[in-house]
């Protein structure tokens, strides 16, 4: 079992920055990759970013490229999402997810084995 816990959400103004954290516990040594997804009110959950824990390859959804940076600290079993130049359309609940084995299309929720409870990010205009 892997437990994921997000933190760092909040209410900020447009143009501000936030850093989200996702800390893994339990059998975190089994993690192959972790990702951030988000769900805005009335919308489906969507892929935001992903990082491979061994090697550090990263992936981003087009609307966040150049503004968001995903990173990880393997020693702390923690993934981060640095979000700059936030926009009102970034408002959502942000979830982290862990994938234990490689394979599958990284944007698909189904390939991720464990999920956190989410943290709210609200960006005011």
N, C-alpha and C positions, 0 to 999 in steps of 0.2 A: 504494500500500500504506500501511496505517496500522498501527502497532504500539502496543499498549496494555500498560501495566505497572501492576499494583496494588501497593500497599504499605500498611502500617499495621495489619495484623491482629495478633492476639495472644490471650492467655489473660487474662480478667478475671473479677471476681466480679459477681454479679447486682447491678444498680443502678449499675454503673460506666459510664464513657463511653469511646469510641474514635473516632478519626477515620481513615477510609480515604482513600487518594489513588489516583487513576488518571491517569497521565501518558501523553499521546499523542505519538507521534513519527512521522516520515515525512510523509505528505501530510495532516497534521492540519487544514490549511485547508479540506479537503473535508468535514469533519464537520458534520452538521446537528444531531445530538443524541447524547447519551451516556446510558447507563442503568446501573443496578446490578441484578444478579440474584443470587440465592443458592441454594445447594443443600445441604440438610441430609442427614445420612446416611440412606440408604434412601428418600429422597423425590425427586420431580422438581425440577428447577430452577424457581424462581419469580421473578417480577418484584418488585423492591423500590422502585425510584425512578428518575426520569428527569429530564433537564434539556435544554432546547433552548438551543443555544449562542448563537444570535442572538435576544435577547429575554429569555432566562432563565426561560421558563415551566417550572414543575416539576409533577411527578406523583408520587404515593405509593401504595403498597399500604396497605390499611386498617389492618393491624396495626402499622404503623410510623408512622402519622400522629401528629404531636405529639411524637414521640420522635426521629425521624431528620430531618436536614436535608441536602438536596443543594445543592451550589453549584459554581461553576466559576470559574477564573481563566483567561480566554482568553489572556492574555499568556504564561502559563506552560503553556498547553495541558493544564491539569490540572483534573480534576473531584474533588470531595471528597464524602464522606458522613460527616457528624457524627452519631454514634449515642449518644444519651443513654438513661439508665434501661434499660440492657440486661437482657434476660431470658434464661434458659437456652434458651428456644425460638428465640432469635436465633442460636444456634450453627449455623454453616454455613460453607461456602466461598463467599466473595463474589467475584463476577466483574463486571468492567466490560465494556461493549459499546458500539460506535459505529455509528451509522446515518448513511449519507452523503446520502440523499435523503429528503424528506418523504414521508409516505404510510404506510398500513398501520396496524394496531392496535398501539399502543405496548407492550402487554404481551406481544406475540408475539415469541419469539426469532428467528423467521425474517426479521424486517425489519432485523435488525442484521447489519452486514457484517463486523465485526471484533470479536474477543474477546480479553480478557487470559487469563492462566493461572490467576488466582484467588489469593485470600489467605484464610487460615483465621482465623475468629473463633470463639473458644470462650468461653462464658459459664458459669461454675460457679455452682451454687445456693448 
